[in-house]
């Protein structure tokens, strides 16, 4: 069965972005960027893949992406309506219409959507791209978290999970460190 994987960057105080969706405060290093490009090239938006020479590189871990409206909307400023054209894209929203055949709007229950995707006979894992409210709603279905922890305090912003109190255990299985002080930790549902 396919897994739902929350692959996300986070500050020391648990924010995935600033209050206006900023992510430019995360310290970036060539070492970590190279690692991401090698291990998880499909997690880069299509327009970035072209800039870093990954256009046409096959997906390695994910073939499907699920994101909330707040994660999708910045793509319109690029401008593009298909930010991850190399993946099958689902935007969970009941208030947005998207006129692009490569992006599917999922207005219903996100848990039902993910369960249907997981049950497909073939395919790679499913990339939960964000945001915090969608991650909280999908917490019962998250099988793994790949957590990029950056050594910076944001102070406020968009939390990694924004929902009801629901303690859920995950077990760390591996960790790698980078020259920018960031760490990537893999956690599986306990």
Secondary structure, 3 states (H helix, E strand, C coil): CCCEEEEEEECCCCEEECCCCCCCCCCCCHHHHHHHHHHCHHHCCHHHHHHCCCCCCCCCCEEEEEEEHHHHHHHHHCCCCCCCCCCEEEEECCCCCCCCCCEEEECCCHHHHHHHHHCCCCCCEEEEEECHHHHHHCHHHCCEEEEEECCCCCCCCEECCCCCCCCCCEEEEEEEECCCCCEEEEEEEC
